[in-house]
Amino acid sequence: QAAPRSQPRRRGVRRPTRTDAKTLVERILSDVEASPDRAAKPGGEAIDALLRERNVRVVDFPAWQRIATAEEARGESGKPREKFVGIAEMLDAAFAVR
């Protein structure tokens, strides 16, 4: 005689899970087919143009690095950095002419 199982045997889990997964995939494919063409979207170039048109200064990665360097230079008494608390001084560091 077999030893009793510590947990009851589960039956019927595979088929509903597979059916649910198939239904989910069908819905995703339907949504993709119904969505507008991704190539028709303007993308990042359009955002860059809009920001330039509105004279928005963008803090890109090199500008962020200048902020980080300035914060590190401000650190005192063994502190790794002194963070800027004002946006104006942070932007001054970001766009400082070197």
C-alpha positions in Angstrom: 0.0 0.0 0.0 1.3 3.5 -0.9 2.1 6.0 1.7 -0.4 8.9 2.0 0.5 12.1 0.2 1.2 15.2 2.3 -0.7 17.4 -0.2 -3.7 16.5 -2.3 -3.2 15.8 -5.9 -4.3 18.7 -8.1 -6.1 17.8 -11.3 -7.2 19.9 -14.2 -4.7 22.8 -13.7 -2.8 22.4 -17.0 -5.6 22.7 -19.5 -7.3 25.8 -18.0 -3.9 27.5 -17.7 -3.0 26.7 -21.3 -6.4 27.9 -22.4 -6.0 31.1 -20.4 -2.6 31.7 -21.9 -3.9 31.2 -25.5 -6.8 33.6 -24.8 -4.3 36.2 -23.5 -2.0 35.9 -26.5 -5.0 36.3 -28.8 -6.1 39.5 -27.0 -2.6 40.9 -27.2 -2.3 40.2 -30.9 -5.7 41.7 -31.5 -4.6 44.9 -29.6 -1.4 45.1 -31.6 -3.2 44.7 -34.9 -5.8 47.4 -33.9 -3.2 49.9 -32.7 -2.0 52.7 -34.9 1.2 52.1 -36.8 4.2 52.7 -34.5 6.2 54.0 -37.5 3.7 56.8 -37.9 4.4 58.2 -34.4 6.7 61.2 -34.4 9.1 59.8 -31.7 12.0 61.4 -29.9 13.0 63.7 -32.7 9.6 65.4 -32.5 10.0 65.9 -28.7 13.5 67.3 -29.2 12.1 69.8 -31.8 9.2 70.8 -29.6 11.6 71.5 -26.7 13.9 73.6 -28.9 10.9 75.5 -30.2 9.8 76.3 -26.6 13.4 77.2 -25.6 13.5 74.4 -23.0 17.0 73.6 -21.7 17.3 69.9 -21.6 19.6 68.3 -19.0 21.2 65.6 -21.1 23.8 63.0 -19.8 26.8 65.3 -20.2 25.0 68.1 -18.4 24.0 65.6 -15.6 27.7 64.6 -15.3 28.7 68.3 -14.9 26.1 68.6 -12.1 27.5 65.4 -10.4 31.1 66.7 -10.7 30.1 70.1 -9.2 28.4 68.4 -6.3 31.4 66.2 -5.7 33.6 69.3 -5.7 31.3 70.9 -3.1 31.7 68.1 -0.6 33.5 69.0 2.6 35.1 67.1 5.5 35.2 63.7 3.8 31.7 63.9 2.4 31.5 62.4 -1.1 29.3 65.3 -2.3 27.1 68.2 -1.4 23.8 68.1 -3.3 22.4 71.2 -4.8 19.2 72.3 -3.1 18.1 75.0 -5.7 17.2 74.3 -9.3 18.9 77.6 -10.5 22.3 76.6 -9.1 22.0 73.1 -10.4 21.2 74.4 -13.9 24.1 76.8 -13.6 26.4 73.9 -13.0 24.8 71.9 -15.8 25.3 74.6 -18.4 28.5 76.1 -17.2 30.8 77.0 -20.0 34.2 75.4 -19.6 
